[in-house]
Amino acid sequence: MSDSPRFAADAMLGRLARWLRALGYDTSYDESLADPVLVQQANAQQRVLLTRDRHLLRDLRPERALEIRHDDPLQQLHAVVTTLALAAPTDLFTRCLLCNAPLQELDPEQAQALLPAGMLGVPGPVRRCPQCGRSYWEGSHVRRMRAALERVLPAWVSNVESGTITQTKGRTPGLPG
């Protein structure tokens, strides 16, 4: 997704940021940033600023921005995808849902060393975040997340290859669904 847009989400859109990351989009999110700093970073990094804050849009005038009007993160995701006419990803879950780093696929020996005993032999790739160290693999979260994505973006999910993965259980909050 190197030619795809990059995003910055304001403090009110953390769950939308995670959904965009699940689709493979480079999405910056830091709830501690003040609005002027957020706009400055989004402009400097040529990111589309996603915000629900009309005052931020009016007063700080980011170069590239999209006002998010829905409360539900999946409706927000649908609005971003349709408004910006985003292309469907070739694979899901290629970025860390928390820190945004691209995930690295592990060979089977590395994967076995990281997975809990009950997860050994899971189908599909096992990936690891080189930045925060979280591990991701195919699991029950995938079905729920894929089902949520299919409701919101049905044509997209049906076209994505089946080799998807889910986040390590117990290490981070789950996505909304």
C-alpha positions as CSV (number, residue, x, y, z in Angstrom):
1,M,0.0,0.0,0.0
2,S,2.9,2.3,-0.6
3,D,0.9,4.6,-2.9
4,S,-2.0,4.7,-0.6
5,P,-2.9,7.8,1.6
6,R,-1.4,8.1,5.0
7,F,-3.6,9.2,7.9
8,A,-3.4,11.0,11.2
9,A,-6.3,10.6,13.6
10,D,-7.2,13.0,16.4
11,A,-7.7,12.0,20.0
12,M,-11.4,11.1,19.4
13,L,-10.7,8.5,16.7
14,G,-8.5,5.9,18.3
15,R,-10.7,3.0,17.3
16,L,-11.0,4.2,13.7
17,A,-7.2,4.4,13.6
18,R,-7.0,0.7,14.6
19,W,-9.5,-0.3,11.9
20,L,-7.5,1.6,9.3
21,R,-4.3,-0.2,10.5
22,A,-6.1,-3.5,10.2
23,L,-6.7,-2.7,6.5
24,G,-3.0,-1.9,6.2
25,Y,-3.1,1.9,6.1
26,D,-0.3,3.9,7.7
27,T,-2.3,5.7,10.4
28,S,-0.7,7.9,13.0
29,Y,-2.5,8.2,16.3
30,D,-1.3,9.9,19.5
31,E,-4.0,11.1,21.8
32,S,-1.5,13.2,23.8
33,L,-0.8,15.6,20.9
34,A,-2.3,19.1,21.1
35,D,-4.3,20.1,18.1
36,P,-1.7,22.5,16.7
37,V,1.1,19.9,16.9
38,L,-1.2,17.2,15.3
39,V,-2.0,19.5,12.4
40,Q,1.7,20.5,12.0
41,Q,2.8,16.8,12.0
42,A,0.0,15.8,9.6
43,N,1.0,18.6,7.2
44,A,4.7,17.8,7.4
45,Q,4.1,14.1,6.8
46,Q,1.5,14.7,4.1
47,R,-1.2,12.8,6.0
48,V,-4.9,13.2,5.7
49,L,-6.1,14.4,9.1
50,L,-9.2,12.6,10.3
51,T,-11.1,14.6,12.9
52,R,-14.5,15.2,14.4
53,D,-13.4,18.6,15.6
54,R,-14.9,21.3,13.4
55,H,-13.1,24.0,15.4
56,L,-9.8,22.3,14.5
57,L,-10.7,22.3,10.8
58,R,-11.9,26.0,10.9
59,D,-9.1,27.5,13.1
60,L,-6.0,25.4,12.3
61,R,-6.9,24.6,8.6
62,P,-4.9,21.4,8.0
63,E,-3.7,21.0,4.4
64,R,-5.5,17.7,3.9
65,A,-8.4,16.8,6.2
66,L,-11.6,14.8,6.4
67,E,-14.3,15.6,8.9
68,I,-15.7,12.4,10.5
69,R,-19.4,12.7,11.4
70,H,-20.3,9.3,12.6
71,D,-20.0,8.0,16.2
72,D,-19.6,4.3,15.3
73,P,-16.0,3.4,14.3
74,L,-17.1,1.0,11.5
75,Q,-19.4,3.7,10.1
76,Q,-16.4,6.1,10.3
77,L,-14.3,3.6,8.4
78,H,-16.9,3.2,5.7
79,A,-17.1,7.0,5.4
80,V,-13.3,7.3,5.0
81,V,-13.1,4.5,2.4
82,T,-16.0,5.8,0.3
83,T,-15.3,9.5,0.6
84,L,-11.6,9.1,-0.4
85,A,-12.4,6.2,-2.9
86,L,-9.7,4.1,-1.3
87,A,-8.5,0.9,-3.1
88,A,-9.0,-2.4,-1.4
89,P,-6.0,-3.9,0.3
90,T,-4.3,-7.1,-1.0
91,D,-4.0,-8.4,2.6
92,L,-5.4,-7.6,6.0
93,F,-3.5,-7.2,9.3
94,T,-0.2,-6.2,8.0
95,R,0.4,-3.4,10.5
96,C,0.6,-3.4,14.2
97,L,-2.9,-2.3,15.5
98,L,-1.3,-0.3,18.4
99,C,1.9,1.2,17.2
100,N,1.4,1.2,13.4
101,A,4.6,-0.5,12.4
102,P,4.6,-2.8,9.4
103,L,4.5,-6.4,10.7
104,Q,7.2,-9.0,9.8
105,E,6.3,-12.5,8.9
106,L,8.1,-15.1,11.0
107,D,9.4,-18.5,9.9
108,P,7.8,-21.5,11.5
109,E,10.6,-22.0,14.1
110,Q,10.4,-18.4,15.2
111,A,6.6,-18.6,15.4
112,Q,6.6,-21.7,17.6
113,A,8.9,-20.0,20.1
114,L,6.5,-17.1,20.4
115,L,3.1,-18.7,20.4
116,P,1.4,-20.0,23.6
117,A,1.2,-23.8,23.8
118,G,-2.5,-23.9,22.8
119,M,-1.8,-22.0,19.6
120,L,1.0,-24.1,18.1
121,G,0.2,-25.3,14.6
122,V,-2.4,-22.5,13.9
123,P,-3.0,-22.0,10.2
124,G,-1.7,-19.0,8.3
125,P,1.2,-16.7,9.0
126,V,2.5,-15.6,12.3
127,R,3.7,-12.0,12.3
128,R,5.5,-9.8,14.8
129,C,5.8,-6.1,15.3
130,P,9.5,-5.1,15.2
131,Q,8.7,-2.0,17.2
132,C,6.6,-3.1,20.2
133,G,7.2,-6.9,20.0
134,R,3.5,-7.9,19.8
135,S,2.8,-11.2,18.0
136,Y,-0.1,-11.7,15.6
137,W,-1.6,-14.9,14.2
138,E,-4.8,-16.3,12.8
139,G,-7.3,-16.9,15.5
140,S,-10.9,-16.3,16.7
141,H,-10.5,-12.5,16.5
142,V,-10.1,-12.8,12.8
143,R,-13.6,-14.2,12.2
144,R,-15.2,-11.4,14.3
145,M,-13.1,-8.7,12.7
146,R,-13.6,-10.1,9.1
147,A,-17.4,-10.4,9.8
148,A,-17.5,-6.7,10.9
149,L,-15.5,-5.6,7.9
150,E,-17.7,-7.7,5.6
151,R,-20.8,-5.8,6.9
152,V,-19.2,-2.5,6.2
153,L,-17.0,-3.2,3.2
154,P,-18.4,-6.4,1.6
155,A,-16.7,-6.2,-1.7
156,W,-13.3,-5.5,-0.1
157,V,-13.2,-8.5,2.3
158,S,-14.4,-11.0,-0.3
159,N,-11.4,-10.0,-2.5
160,V,-8.7,-10.2,0.2
161,E,-6.7,-13.4,0.3
162,S,-7.6,-15.7,3.2
163,G,-4.2,-15.5,4.9
164,T,-5.2,-13.1,7.7
165,I,-4.0,-13.0,11.3
166,T,-5.2,-11.7,14.6
167,Q,-3.6,-9.9,17.5
168,T,-2.1,-11.7,20.5
169,K,-4.9,-12.2,23.0
170,G,-4.5,-10.5,26.4
171,R,-1.9,-8.0,25.3
172,T,-4.1,-5.3,24.0
173,P,-7.7,-4.3,23.9
174,G,-9.7,-5.8,21.0
175,L,-11.2,-3.8,18.2
176,P,-14.8,-2.8,18.2
177,G,-17.2,-4.9,16.3
